Amino acid sequence: MQATGTVHNVSRAPTVGQVHRDAAANASAYVGYQIIRRNGAVVAFEPHKITVALMKAFLAVHGTHGAASASVRETVDGLTEAVVRALMRSRPSGGSFHIEDIQDQVELGLMRGGHHDVARAYVLYRERRTQERASQGRAPVAAEPAVMVTDRGQRVPLDMARLAGLIEAACADLGPEAIGAPVLAETRRNLYDGVSIDEVYKASILAARTLIEKDPSYSRVTARLLMHTIRRDVLGEEVTQAEMAARYADYFPAFIKKGVDAELLDERMAQFDLARLGAALKAERDLNFDYLGLQTLYDRYFLHIRKQRIEMPQAFFMRVAMGLALNEIDREARAIEFYEVLSAFDFMSSTPTLFNAGTRRSQLSSCYLTTVPDDLEGIYDAIKDNALLSKFAGGLGNDWTPVRALGSHIKGTNGESQGVVPFLKVVNDTAVAVNQGGKRKGAVCAYLETWHLDIEEFLELRKNTGDDRRRTHDMNTANWIPDLFMKRVMEGGDWTLFSPANCPDLHDLFGTAFEAAYTAYEARADRGEITFFKRVRAVDLWRKILSMLFETGHPWITFKDACNVRSPQQHVGVVHSSNLCTEITLNTNAGEIAVCNLGSVNLAQHVKDGEVDQAKLCRTVTTAMRMLDNVIDINYYAVKKARDSNLRHRPVGLGIMGFQDALYQLRVPYASNEAVEFADRSMEAVCYHAYWASTELAAERGRYATYRGSLWDRGILPIDSIALLAEQRGGYLDVDTRTTLDWDALRARIAQYGMRNSNCVAIAPTATISNIIGVDASIEPCFGNLSVKSNLSGEFTVVNEYLVRDLKALGLWDDVMVMDLKHFDGSLRRIDRVPEELKRLYATAFEVETQWLVEAAARRQKWIDQAQSLNIYMAGASGKKLDETYKLAWLRGLKTTYYLRTMGATHAEKSTVKAGSMNAVSNGAHGSASEPAAVSSNEPATDVKFCAIDDPSCEACQ
């Protein structure tokens, strides 16, 4: 995040216990933070005074002997630190706190900590002091003299009328609920004599964001106030939104020139008809952002020169569009076409593309998949490749199955191998050391097949106990499971673990060929021809897999044979792993690093009259596929093996987001057969148009190099490949295969022109790009109707606008409803006055039975030529429920799963402006289809591992 003053790393700030014992020594940690007293005076922020106030509150209740209690001192230190962290999170770049805000936080901290007697005493003390000040004629808040502000080095009176006008303009056209007066009052309360004009505008943004929980329209208000700051930052002067309609056209050519001169932008960007492109910018679309989306763009996506932003939203979208149109014949027309789908929020490219399109180092791809060979030089070459790819914002999936197991013989040294795990520790630390373009942490996922002799130790890599040298706390792991293992689990058989040094061909085999080779190796082991192996009960290993998944969230469960048997490219290789987010299924080998370029259609923008708007969807998907295909040729490749692979096969991954929003528009609960049917129809449409667009591109540009012999070439589309999997499975498959569109026409078209891309569709998580456009991520159910989203830009209150609209219509949206939603972590289930119909429609992720998630995913998977990032949400998790869910996923033909998210006893993270008025709530929520129950009635578990939905370390596919 850009800071106007000192940058404060909250996570590394000294503990308040240290501050309170040695305030002077640690005062520098809080430079840039100030306190506004009731008389308007501004003083330094001194956290140890919070400690003193808390200690006095405890002593008032427990007596003076409490001062000698180590437990009381420890409790006070912990509470103070929590208060300080909450305050600093609300002002990450420094700023001022009103004294009442701090006391509100202290009060809230006491209540959240369960110290209700102390909290009550503290509330009564505050009330008594307020009355005393009133009786003494002392105003509880600062008087209202003119505030002197610092503007361009000059002290001038603050123009309150102008500030009020700015706030009123931000509220315009947002309905009667968006009122400027409370924003202005709260802004005024947080000003002090000599405050900079920048801080005044920042105070207005902070004041508006505290009201978002009261009404989601304030998210737009906050975004518009932020937009004013962005205009000042970029243009260097005060410019209104109305004036931007004309100013964008003048600003845009200057922006491109400045970017080229600063060596940020590709020199070819200056060769476009910039006047034409500037005239195409639509300033009114700046008003479509909510606060989370615009703040995310400002903090992390907009180009800057030495922290000074030079890019505004519409210029950002056009810069990306131009970067993707560099090789087009009619560049300007295509750039405008691409700009339209981006700026209208119909489609959004993935984060690496948004970061780098049009720049001098245009690394636009999201995902890289590699296979690590079984030799020292190859292993460290793979680690080097990881570092180079991560440096330029790529997410990594590594296949480690070829590496020999612990204890295997090494011929060259006559020693024994240390196995996979020590190398994975190096990979883990490399990912931490090499961040992604300086914008987010590196991220990698290691894959290992279930027959590998190191699999049992691999399962424990994310545990918090044990030898830390054999743990990888910062790296994801995934289990690449062959069908034969699942059959052995279902049938109660044994499972044999081998070192790949003794059975190297297993790595490249799948389906019935794998089964034949594997059983032959087992027979050799039985005969004593292979002595280095281990035999376990398959169900015991399965239980350990599920146990570790429950305990640590890893390894993710992915299915090797479903990925390979249905792969269009099985004629030229093997899918050895998926990627960081489990939606990519591309071949890898020693000479090829698989690459995939991602983007997602906003499904919520393509619903009309209760159905998918096929005409609009066709237009959007056709443009999106062209954009994705262009990425392949424009892309910067840090590694030659990645370039060769991408140009040879040309895979792309078109996905969707806003699935939940589309269901809201249709008024269909996620936990329903109607939602499963909509998942089927909508994904059929997306895939149909994507495959059609690829064959049209083939007619225009030529088919991809390895098309001959592919499933496409053989007339086998993804819907047809289900029959291949059923044949290989031998009965362990139950998939709906109904269709509604004219797939025969598409087959004929492909037979005539071929395909431009080996793979076309993959559903990525989209956590970040969905934030930008303000919809629910990917195919996810709503996480909470009132919740906090956390990412590298901070914490943001998010309110379900669809729910608020319905509650207003019933006269139920009020302060009590807000408090109830916060108390119940965004869930309606236990709020009696809400009708059951709305409780079903607005059920949160942990309230939707897990089987509904799997059933909807199975309907999508039948159309997709790659895979989908499917999170499993589970309240009241048990071994039985885990077993049933993941077996169902396999039986329904899913290729991969992603995080298991189990319910934790989290509470609202509530920062206040006034007592009871909270700025944010936590990531908590509540929370599987035989005909499953629609909504889970499980109560929240108390000590269950929970993986943050917006994990900021994992955004390569976002």
N, C-alpha and C positions, 0 to 999 in steps of 0.2 A: 504494500500500500504506500502511496506517496505521502510523505510527511512534510509539513511545512516547518517543523522544528526538529527536535531530537527524535530519533527512532527508538521506540521502547519495545524490547522483547519481553512480553509479559511472562512467558513461560520460564525465562531465565532470571526474572527479577529476584532480588534477595527476599527471603522469607520475612514476614512481618515481625516474627519473633526477633530476628536479627536487627531489623530496623528499630524496633522498640527498645532494644538494649543498647544500640549504638546509632542513634538517629543521625547524628552529624556525619558519621562515616558513610552512611548510605543515602544521604540526601540527594546526591547527584543522580541516583536511579530514577528520581521523580521530577527532574528538571523538565519544565514545560507543562506541568500540571499546577493549577492554582485553585484556591477556594474563594468564592464570593460570599462574604459575610452578610448578615441581615441588614447592616447599615450601608451596604454597597462596597465596602472596602474589599480589596483583593489581597490575599496573603498566600504564602507558599503552601503547597499541599504537604502535610506532614502525617504520614500514616500512623506514627506512634501515638498520635492524639486519639485515633480511633481505638487503639488498644486501651488507652487510659479510660476512655468513656465506657468501653465494654467491661473493663475490670470493675469500675465503679458500679455498673449495673448489676454485676454478679454479687459484689459485696453488699449492695443494698438489700438483696434477697437472702443471701446465705450467711451474712455476718462478716465481720472483719477477719475472722479466722480463715476465710476462703483465700486470702492473699497468700497464705503459706502453702496452699494446696497446689501440688505440681499438676494435678489433673485440671484444675481451674485455669492455671496459667497456660497449659497446653491448649485447652478449649478456646480460650480467649485469643491466643495466637492464631489458631486455625480459623476462627471466625473473622478475625481482622484480615487475614490474608485473603479469605474468600470475598470480603467486601471490597478490598483494594483491587483484586483481579476483576471483579464485576465492573467497577468504576473504570478501570483502565481499558477494558474491552469496549466500553461505550465511547471512549475517546482514544483510539489507538495511536493517533498522531499527536497526542497532547491536547490540553484544553482546560476549561474551567468547570468546576462543579459548584453548584449552589449548596450552601450548608444544609439546607433542608433535604436535598437529594441524598447527601451522605447519611443523614439520620434516617431517611427512608430505607436505605440499604442496610443499615445496622439493624433496624427493626425487622426487616425481611429476613436477614441472616439469622437472627435469633429464632424466628418462627420456623424457618426451614431446618434449623439445626435441632429442633425439638425442645428448645429452652423456653417453653411457653410461659412459665412463671416470670422469668426474667424479661421476656418480651412484653408481658402485660405491665410489669412495673415500669419498663422503659417508655411504653406508650403513655401511661399515666403521668410519668415525669415530664414528657414533652408537652402534654396538654397543660399541666400545671405551669410550666415555664411560659407557655404561650399566654396563659391568663395573667401571669405576673407581669409580662412585658406590656400587655394591654392595659392593666391597671396602673402601670407606671407611665403610661402615655408613650411607650416605645412601640413604634410600628413593627409588626412581625416581618415585613419585607422592606426592601429599599424604597425610598421615595422616588418620585418620578421626575427629577430634574433632567435637563437635556444631557444626553450621554455624549461625551467627547470621544471621537474615534480617530484612529490614525489611518490616513488614506494617502498613499504615495509619499510618505514622510511628513505629511501635514496633519496637525490636529484640527479637526473640524467637527461641528455638531452633527450628530447622526440625523439624517433626514428620515424621520419616522414615517412621514407620509409616503415617501418613496419605498421604504421597506414594506409598509402595509400594502402598497400597490403591487409590489412584486409577489407577495404572498397571496393576495386576492387573485392575481392573474394565474397563479399556479393552481388555484382551486376552481377556476372557470371551467364550465361544461362538465363537471364531475358529479353533479347532482347536489341536492340540498344538504347532504350529510357532510360534504367537504366545506368546512367553514374556516375562514382565515383567522378569525379573532383569537381562538385558543393557541394557534401557532404563533401569532404575533405576541401574545401575552407571555408565553413560555420563552420565546426568543428574548424578549425584553428582560425577563427575570434573570437570564444568564449573561447579561452584558455588564460591563464595568467601565469606569472611566479610563480612557486610553486604549481600549480594545481596538485591535486592527479591524479594518473593514472586511478582511478575509474571514476573521473569526466571527464577525457578525453574520455573514452568510452561512458559515458552518453551523452557527447556533440555530439558525432557522431550519436547516436540514435536520439537525438533531431533534429540534422541537417537533417537527412534523412526523418524524419516524416513530416517536413515542406514541402517536395517535393511531398508528396502523392497526393495532389490535382493536381499536374502537370501531373502525370502519376501513375496509380495504382500499377505499378511494384515496386514503391518505398515503398509500404507497405511491400512487401516481403524483400526488402533491409533492411528496418528498423527491421523487425522480425529477420533477420539473424544477424544483429549487436547485437540485444538483446540476441540472442542465444549464441553469443560469451561471453557476460557478464554472462549469466546463467552458461555456462561451467566453467568460472573462479570462479564464486561464489561457485559452487558445488564441483568442482575438486580441487580448490585451485591453479590452474596453467593455463597457456595459452595452449589451445588445439584447433587445427583447426577442421573444419567440416570434412575434409578428414580423419583426425586421429581418429575421433569418431567411424568410422566403426569398428575399433579394440577395442577401449577403452570402448565402451558400455558393451561388454561382461565381461570385467574385473571389471568395476565399479558396475554392477548390483548386484552381490552377496554381495558386501561390503555395498551397499545401504540398502539392505534388513536387513543385520545384524545390521547396525547402527540404522535403524528404530525400530527393535525389542529391541535392547539394550536400546534405549531411551524411551521404553514403548509407542511408537507411533503405531507400527504395531502388529498385532496378532502374537503370538508365532508360530502358525501353518504355517505362511508364510515362516519361515526358513526351513520347512520340505520339501519344493518343491525341485526338481532338478534345482537349480538356474543356474548351468552352461548351462543346456539345454535351459532354458528360456532366459538367457542372450544372447546366441548365436542366438536366434530367433528375437532379437530386430533389427529393420531396421533404422539405423541412418539417411539414406537419407530422411526419412519421416519428420525429423525435418525441412526440407526445404519447406514443404507444408503449413506452417502457414503463415497467414498475421499478421501484427503487432497487431491488436486488439485481435486476438485469442491468440497469445503467451503471450502478456502482461497480459491478463486476467488470463491465467493459472498461470503465475509466481506470480502474486499478491495474488491470492486467493485460488488456488487449490494445488499447489505443497507443499509437506510436508516440515516443517522447524523445526529446533531446536533452540530456542531462536532467531528467526528471520533469522537464517542462513539456506538457502535452501539446502536440501539434495537430491532433486528429479529433474530429467530432463524429457523432454516430453515422450520419449519412455518408460522410467522406470515408469512414471506416468500411462501410458496406461496399461503396464503389471501389475503394482500393482493393478489397478482396476480389470483387468482380473483375476488375481490370487484370489483376494478377492471374486469374484463371482464363482470361481471354487473350493472353499475349500471343498465342500462336494461331488465333482465328484469322480468317481472311478479312471479314468485316468486323474488326475488333470492337469498334464503338457500339454497333448494334448488339453484338453478343454481350458486351459488358453491361449494357443497359438491361438486357434480358436477365442476366445473372443478378444484377442489382435489384431488380424488381422482386424476385422470389426471396432474396435475403432480407431486404428492408421491409417487406410485407409480412415477414415471419412465416411464410409458407414452407420454406426449406432453410436449413442452416448447415453450413459446412462444419466439420469437426474442428476442435480447438487448434491443432497444429496448422490447419489451413487458415484459420482466422488469424492466428499469430503471424504467419510468415508469408502469406500470399502477396505478391508484388514487391517483396523485399529482395535484397541482394542475395540472401541465403534462404531460398524458398523451399525449406523442408516442410512439405505439406501433408505427409503421410502420418497416419495414426499408429499403425500396428506393424511390428516386425516379429517374425517367427524364425527361430534358428534351431538347428540340430547340432548338438555338441559331440564331436568325435571322441573316440577312446584313445587319445594319446595326449601327452603333456602339451606339446606345441599347439595342437588343435584346441585343447581346452582353453589355453590362455589367449589364443586368437579369438575364440568365441567371447571371452570376457572383454577383450579389447573392442570387439565389434559392439558389444553391449554398451560400452562407454561412449563410443562414437555416435551410435544411434540415439542414445539417451540424451547426449549433449544437445541435440537439435530437436528435442521434444517428441521423441518416439517412445511408445510403450512396448515392452518386450515380453515375448513368450519363448522360453528355452526348453527344448526337448533334451533331457539328460539321460534318457534310457540307455543309450549305447555305452555309457561309462561303466566300467567293470565295478563289481560290488566290493565291499569291505572284505579283506582277506583273500581276494583273488591273486593268483600268481602273476608277477611281472617278469617276463622273460629277460628283458634288457638288464635288469639289476638283480635278478634272482631273489627279489623281495616280494612283499605283499602289499597290495593296494590298500589305501585308506578309504576307498569307496567314494561315493558321490558327495557326502555331507561336507567334508572340509572345503571342497571347491564351491559349494553353495554358500558357505560363509563368506568367501571372497566375493562372490557375485552380490550377495546382500550388501556388503560394505561398499562395493563399487557403485551400486545404485544410490546409496546415500551420498557418496562423495561427488558424483557427477549429476548435477541437477539439470533439469530440462530447459535449456535455453535461459537459465537464470530465473525462470518464471514458476516452476513447480518442481517438487522433488522427483528424482528418477524413480521409475516403477518397473518391476520385473516379476514375472511368474515362472516358476520352475515346474516342469511336468515330468512325471515318472510313471512308467507302466506298472500295473499291479503285480506282475510276476517277477519284478526286479527284487533281488535278494536284500536290497537296502530299503525296501518299501516300509518296513515297520519303523525304522528310525526316521525315515522321511516324513511319516505321519506326525511325528512329534516335533518337527522343526519349529513350530510356532508356540510351543509350550513355554510357560514362564518359569518352569522349574527344570532342574537338571543342569548338566554341564553347558554353560553359556557359549563355550567354543563350538558346540554342536547345535546351536540354535540360530535361527534367522528371523529376528523380530521385525525386520523392515521389508521382508520379501514375501510375496504371495506364493502359494504352492497349489498344485492341482494333481489329481490322481487320474491317469489315463487308463480307463478300465475296459478290457476286452469283454465281449459278450460271453465268452466261455466262463469267465469268473462269475458273472451274474447267474448263469445257468447252474453252476456248481453251488452257489448260495441257495438258489431256489430249490435245488434237488438234494441239499445236505451233503454234498461231496467234499473231498479234500482239494487243497490247492498247493501247488509246488512252486517255491521261489527259487529262481536261478540267477546266476551271474550272467550277464550278456556275453562275457568272454567265452562261455561254454555253449551259448545258443544264439549267435549273432543274427541269425535270419529272422527270429521272432519279431524283432523291431520293425521289419518291413513287410510283415504279413498281417492279414486281417481276414475276418470271416471264416469260412470253412477251411481255407488254406492255413490260417493260424491254428485252428483247432487240430488239424491233422499233424502239424509240426510239433505243437505243444505236447500233445499226447504221446508222440514218438519220443520226445525228450524225457517225459515222465517214465516211459518204458525203459529207456536207457538208464535212468537213475535207479529204477527198480532192479535192473540187471547188474548194477555196480559199475557201469561204464562212465557214469558221471557221479562223482563223489561229493562235489561241492554244491549242495542244495539244501533246502529246508522245506518240510511238508507241514502244513497247518490245516485245520478245518476251515473251509471257505467262510462259513458263517461266523467263526471267531474273528477272522480278519475283517469281515464286513462290519461286525460290531465295533471293532477298534476304529475302523474308518469313520463310522458314524459318531463314535464317542469323541474322537479328536475334532471332527467337524463341529460338534456341539460345543466342545470346550474352547476351541481356538478359532473357529470359523474357517479352518483349513484342514486338509487340502480340499479344494473344490472337487466335486464329482463330475467327471466328463466321460463320455462313452466313445471309445476308439472306433468300434465297428460301424456305428450309425454315421459317424463322420466320414468314414472311408467308403463304405458300400454305396452311399448316396452322393459321393463326390463326383462332380462332372469331370474331374481331371485325374481319375484313377489310372488312366492309360499312360500317364507320364510320371507317376510318382505316388507317394504315400503321405497322408496327413499324419504327422507324428505328434502333434500337439495342437492346442488352440493358442490364443494370445493372452494378453494381460487381462482381458475382460470376458473371455470365453465365447465371443461371437464369431471369431474368424477361424475358418477351417481350410487351410491352404497347405499344399505340399511343401516340404523342406527336405534338403539333403546337404551333403558336404559342400556342394557347389552353388546352392541357391538359398538365399534368405528370402522368405516370403514377405511380401509387403501388401498392406491393404489401406485404401484411401476411403475415408468415411464421410457421410453426411446423412442428415435425417429429415424426413418430411414431417411437418407439423400436422398430425391427423386432425387436430381440433379445427384447423382452417379449411378442412375438406369435408365437412358434414353439412348437408343441405336437405331440408324436408324429411328428416328422419332417416337419411341414408347417406352412403358415401357419394359425394359429388364426383362422378366418374370423369366428366369432362375436365373439370379443374384439376383433378388428381392426375389425369393423363398429361396435361400441360406441365404441371409442376414436376412430375417424375421425369418427363422427357428432358426438360431443362437440367434437372439435377443430375441425371445420368451423363449428360454432356459435360457438365462441370467436373464430375468425378473422373471421367475419362481424360479430360484435359490435364488433371493433376498428374497423371502418370508421365506425361511428356515434359511438363514444366518442372517437375519435382527435382530438388537437390538430393542426391544420394550420397550419404557419408561412406557407404561401403559398396564396392563394385558388385558383389554377389547379390545385393539387394536390387541394384539397378538392372542387372541382367535378368533377374527373375521377374521383376515388375513389367519390363518392356516385352518380355516373352509371352507372359500369360495375361497381363492387363486386368487383374481382378480389382473390383471395387466393392464397397459395402454400403448400399443404400438401406437406411433403417427408418424407423418411425419414432415419434414421441408425441406426447399429448393424448395417449390412448384413453387415460382416465378422464381427461377433459371432454373428449368426444362422447364418452359414456354419459357424463353429466348432461351434455347437450341433448342426448337422446333420452335422458331420464331412465337409464338402465343401470341397475346395481351391478357392481363388479361380480358379486357372488350370485350369478344367475345364468341360466341356460341362454338367455338373450345376449348376455355379454360374450359367452363362448361363441355363439353364432356370429356376433359382430366381429370378434377377433378373426374368425374364419373368413368372412366376406371381405373385410377391409384388407387383410393381408393378401388374399387372392388378388384383389385389385391392384395393390401396390406392386406385387411380383409380376403380374401380367403386364402392366405398363412398363416396368423396369426391363423385363426380358424383351419386350417389343422395341423399346428404345435402343437396347443394345444391338439388336439385329438391324435396326435402321442406321445406327452408327457404322455397323459393318458394311452396309450397302454404300455408305458415303466414304468411309475411311479405310475399309478393309477389315477382314477378320483377324483375330489374334493368332499368333504363330503356331500354337500347338492345338488348334481347333480340331484338326483331323484325328479321328479316333475317340474324341471326347463323347460323353453322354449326349451333349447337344447334337453332335454330328450323327449320332446313332438314333436320333429322334426321341431320346429319353429325357423328358423334362423332370424337374424335381418332384412333381406330383406322381410321375410314373416310377421314379426310383424307389418309392415305398415298396413296390412289389419285389424289387431286388433284395431289400432288407428283410422282408417277410420270408423270402426263400432261404436266406442265410440263417435267420433266427430259428426257424423250425417251429413256429407256433408262438413264440414269445413276442408277439406284436399285436397291438389292437389300436388301429388308427382309422379315423374317419377319412374317406377318400372322395367325398362328394365334391363336385365342381359346379360353377354357375356361369362361367365365361366361356368364350369360344376358343378353347385351347388348340383345337385342330387347325384353326387359321394361323395361330402362332407357330405351330409345328411346321406348317407349310412355308411360312415366311422364313423361319430359321433354315429349313432345308434349302431354300433358294439363296439366301445371303450369308448364312453363318451367323456367328456372334462376334461382337467386338471385344467382349470381356469374358474371361473364363468363369468368373463368379460375379454376381451382381448384387445380392441382397444379404445383409447382416444387420441385426438389430443391436446397436450399441447401447450402453447405459445412458448416455446423454445428460448426465447430471449437471454439467456446466452450461451447455448450449440451451438446455430447457430452461435453466434459470434466466438466461439472457432474454428469451422470448416470453417467459412467464407462464409456462405450462408444466404439468407434472412430467417427470422424467420418463422417457422411453415407454415401456409397457407396464410401468409400475402402478399399483394402486396408490391412492392418496395416503401419504404417510401420517398426516394429522391435520385436522381442520383448523387448528390454531397451533402453530409450531415454530421452531427456529430452524433455519437452514444455516449450516456452518460451512464456510469454505475459506480459501486463503484471503478473501476480502473481509472476513469477519463473520458476525452473526446477525441474521436478518429475521425479523418477525414475518411470518407468512400466514395469511388468513384465506380460507377457502371462499372466494367471491361467489361461487355458485350457491353455497350453503347460506351465506349472508343474505343473498337475494331472496331465497326461499323463506328464511326466517323473518325477514322484514315483511314479506307478503302476509305472513301469519301474525304479525305483531309481536314476534318473540325475540327480536334482536335488541338486546339492551345490555346494560352493564352487568346484570346478574348472569346473563348468558355468557358473556365474556369471562367472568370469574369462574363459572362452572366449566367452561371449555378448558381453561387453564388448570383448574383443579383436577379434571379428568384427562389431562394430557391430550387434548384435542379430540376426544371421543365423545359422541353423543349418547352412547349406550345407556348410561346411568342418569341421564337428564330426563326426568319423568315427563316434562311438559312438551318434549319434542315428539311429534307423531312417529309411529313405527315406520311408515313409508319413508320418511326422511332418514331415519336411523339406518335403514337398509341401503338407501341410495348413497349416503355419505359414510358408510362403514370405512374404517381406516384399515391400513395394511394388515395389522395384526388381528383384526376382527374378521377378515375374509379367510375362510377355511383354505388351507394350503392346496387342497385338491382342485379348487377352482383355478388357482394360478397355473397348475400343471395342465389342466384340461384346455385352458385358453392357449397356453404355449404350444400344446400339441397340435391344435388347429393351425396355428401360424407355421409351425415347423414343417408341415407337409408341403408348403409352398416355397420355402426358403432354400436356396442352394448352399447357404452357409449355416449359421446358427444364430442364437439369440442370447443376450445376457439376461438370464432369468434368476432373479433373486427369489429365495424362498423365505416367506415370513411365517413365523410359527409362534403362537402363544401357547403356553402350557406344554412346551416341548417334552417329549418322552422318547425313550428308545423305540417303542412300538410305533409312534407317530412318524419318527424319522425313517424307520424301516419302510413303512407303508408309502410314504411320500416319494422316496427315492426309487423304490421298486416301481411305483406307478410311472415316474418319469421315464424309466428305462422301457417299460412295457408300452408306453405311448410314443416311443420312438424319438424322444428328445435327444439331441446330440450332446448338449452340455447343460450344466447348471452353474450358477455363480454363487454369491454369498448365501449362507444360511443366516438369516437374521432372526434371532430368538428374543423373546420379550424380556426386558430388564426393568427393574424397579427404579426407573428414573423419575425425577420430579421436575416440575417447571423451573426453568432458569428465568427468574423474573427480576428485571432491573426496573426501578421505579422512577417516576417523576413526582407523583404524589402518592401518599399511602394508598395502596390498593390499585394504583394505575401502573401496569407493568409493560415494559418495553419489549420483553422477549420471553418465550417459554422454551422449555428444553426439547431435546429430540425424542422424548418419551412418547409412547402411544399404547394402544391396547390390541390384543388380538387373540377348513382347509378345504371331489364332487363324485359305483352306486350313485345315488342322489345325495350329495353332501348337504349338511346344514348350511344355510346361506351365510350366516354370521356366527362366528365363534363366540361361545359364552364363557370361555376360559377367563379367569381372573389373571392379572399380571403375575408372572413369576417374580421371585425376589432376588435371586442371585444368578442370573443367566448372562452369559457372554453376549454382548451386542456389538455389532459392527456398524459404525456410523454410516448412514446412507450417503452422506456427502463427504466421504473420506478424501481430503484434499491431496493425499499422496497418490491417488489413483484417478487420473483424469485423461489418460492418453486417448481414450475413446470418447471423451465427453464433448 
